[in-house]
Amino acid sequence: MNHSLARRQFLQEISQPDACIDLAKAALYLAQEDYPTLVVGDYLTQLDILASEVSKRLPDEHYPLKVIQTINHYVFGELGFTGDTDDYYDPQNSYLNRVLERRRGIPITLSLVYLEIARRIDFPMVGIGMPGHFLMRPTLDEMEVFVDAFHQGEVMFPEDCGDRLREVFGRPVELRPEFFQEVSPRQFLARMLTNLKMIYVRKGDLDRALAAIERILLLFPEASLELRDRGLIYYEKGRWADAIPDLTQYLNALPLAKDKVMIEQILNTMLRRQSDS
């Protein structure tokens, strides 16, 4: 499968209403750009099998905490899925196919595996995109608990989330209501892509960072910071005809941006050199 076909399939999947987006399928289309021989159906079947095995282990009475305990025992106990604490920023941790193969991942991708199993056994859960960490929450009215897939499915209460954020940031973090909001499928995918973008920027792999940004912009076309970052990568790559519209649009959208002076300088440099050539 070539790069453009994988991108078109990703776009086709995310062009549906949120409620219709198959999150696992979209995540696998995302991965196909870097793993072109990936067969999406094979990994969806793997998720079906995981859910089937969990179903066999469920107790007769499907009490929510018992369901969570059963998923945890099978996924983390029997299969050995775990958070990658040795090489957290390994890009493989952000690709669903590799997480299923290696049984290692980061909070959001381990949560994706967990959520897909829960969905298949009709146990309602949603993703919760806290800053710096990712959790899940059952959507049953009587429950106010969170599940941390990176820590073996640990069940947490709201006050525990503050402790987890303190661990992540190394300092106390004031909990805000928006930290506990459900993320939409588009937000979920954008967060996965943002992780990849930052990993590849750190590695100096501008082509892959650009590919991540382009797909974020398919999800959220008006994302000003992504337009800025795409423009800066275009600038670094000498693609000034592409950089100028992105950086201009960024400044038009955010006229009081903190980096306004720097972006204006870059724009002026490109425009001046274009006029001199």
N, C-alpha and C positions, 0 to 999 in steps of 0.2 A: 504493500500500500504506500502510495507516495504522500508527501507532506500535504499537498493541496487537498487530496481526497479526505485525509484525516481531519483537516480543518473544516472542510465543508460538512462532514458528518457531525462534527462538534457543533457547528453553527445551526444545523438543522435540528439537533436535539434541543438546544437552548432557545430556539425561536418559538417554542411552545409556551403556553401559560405555565407559570411556576408549578401548579398542581400536576401538570402532565409531564414535567421533566423527569426522566429516569436518571437519577443522580449517579448511580454506578456506571451506567452506560456512557454518560457524558464524561465521567472521570476516565473511563477507558479510552474514549476517543481522544481525550487530552493526552493520554500516554502514548497513543499510536504515533504521534509525531516523532517521538524518540525511540519507540520500539515498533518499527514498521511491520514486523511479522506478527504482531500481537493479533490474536483472534478474539474479538470481543465476546462472542458467544461462549467460548471456553471458560472465561473468567466469570461470566454470569452463571454458568452451570456450577462452577465451584461454590459460588455464594448460595445457590439453591441447595447444594449438598450440605453445606455447613448448617443451613437453616433446618434441613430435614433431620440432621443428626441431633440438633438441639431439640427439635420437636419430640424425638423418641425419648429424650431424657427428661422431659417436663413432667412434674408431678400431676396427679389427677386434678388437684385444686390449683388453678393458675393464679395464685396470689402474686402480686407484682414483684415483691422482693424475692420470692421463690423463683420467678422467671429470670430475674436479673442474676440470681445466684447460679441458676442452671447455665445461662449463657456464659457467665464468668468461668465456671468450672470447665466447660467444654473448650471455649476459645483460648483462655489463658492457662488453664490447668492441663488439659489433655493435649491440646495442639501446640501450646507453648508460644502463642503470640505475645509479643512484649514490646515495650517502648525502647527505641534505640538510644540508649544513654551513652554508647561508645562513640558513635558518629552521627549525632543528631541531625547535622546539616548535610548528610549524604543525600543527594537528589533522589536516590532510589526510594527513600522514605516518603516521597511525595507522589509516587506513582502507584496507583491501586494494584496493577498487575504484579509489581515487585513486592509490595507489601504482602499480597497473598502468597507469593512464592517464598519469600524469605521469612515471613511471619514476624517481621519487625517493621516499625513505623513510628510516626510522630503522632501527637494527639489527634489531629484532624483526620488522618488516614485510618488510624485504628478505629476512630469513631465511625468512619464511613463503613468499615466492615461490620461493626457492631450494629449500626442503624439498619443496614441492609438485611442482616439476620433478623433483627427485631421486626422489620416490616414484613418479612416473609412468614413470620409466625403470628402475625396480627397482634403484635405488642406495640402500642403506639409510643414512639419516642421522637424527639426532635434534637437537633444540634443547637448548642449554646456557645456562641462565639465570644467568650471572655477575652479581654486583652491579654496577649501573651500565652494563652492556653485555650484549650477547647474541651468542652464537656458535653454531656447529653442529659436530657431530662425526660422521664416518662410523662406523658400528657394526660394522666389520669387525675381527675379533680382532687382526689383525696391525698395525692402525693406531692410533697415539696422536697424532693430529693434529686440529687445529681449523680451522674455516673462518670467516672474518669477512666477512659479506656487506656490512657497512657500508664496508669498505675493499677493495672490488672483489674479494671472494672470496679475500683473502690467506690462505695456508696457514700455520698457526702451530703451534708445539710448546708443551708446558705452560709452559716457562720464558718464552716470548714472551707468554703471557697475563698474567704479572705486569707486564711492560712496558706492555701495553695498559691494565691497570687503573691503573697509575701515570699514564698519559696522561689517563685519564678523571677521576681524583680529584685529580690534581696533587700526589700524595705517594705514597710506597711503601705497598703494600697486601700484607699477608701472605696468601699463597694457602692456602686451606683445601680439604679434599676436597669439601665440600658445594658449592663454587663450580662443580664440574665435573659435577654430577649432571644427568641427563636431566630435562627438564620434561615433565609430562604435558600432554595437550591442554587440560585445565581450567586448569592453571597457566599455560599459554601464553596462553590467552584472558584470564585474570585479569590477567596482566601488561600485555597490550594495553589493557585497560580501566583499569588503574591509571594508565597513561600519560595516557589521555584525562581521567581524573578530575583529575589534577594540573594538566593544561593548562587545563581549564575552571575549576578553582578559582582559578588565577592570573589568568584573564581575568575573574573575577567572574561567570561564567555558571553560576549555581547549579543551574538546571534541568538542564543537560547533565551537570554534575558528579553530580547526584543520579541521573540515568539510568545513568551508568557504575557508580555504587556499587550500585544495585539489581541490575544484571546480575552484578556480582562476587558479590553475596549469593545469586544464583541458583546460581552455581558453588560457592560455599563459604558455606552458610547460617550457620555458626557463627563467621565471621570477625569477631572482637570489634572490631578497629580500624575495620572498615567500618561496623559497627553504630554505633560512636561517631560516625564522620564523618557518617553519614546522620542521626543524631539531632541533630547540631550544625547541619546544613543545615536540617532541619525547624524547629529553634529559630529560626534566622535568618529563615526564611520565615513564622514565626508559626504553624506547624502543631504546636502544643504537645501536642495529644493523640497525635500520632505520635511526637514527640520523646521524651516521657517514657518509654515502654516501651523504646525503643532505648537510651537513656542508662542506664536502670536495669539492663537486661540486661548492658550493658558493664561496669558497676561490679560486678555479681554475678559476672561471668566473671573480672574482673581486679581483685580487691579491693585490691591493692597498686599499682595503676596510678600512674604518676608524676603524671598529671593528675587524680588522684582529687578533690583539694580543689576544683579549678576546675569539674569536672563536677558535683560535689555542690552547689556554689553555683548553677549554672545550673538544676539540677533543683529546688532549694529555691525559687528565684525563680519558676519556672513553677508549682510546686505552691501556693505562697503566693498568687500572683495568681489562680490558678484558684479557690482557696477564698474569695477576697475578692469574686469576681465573681458 
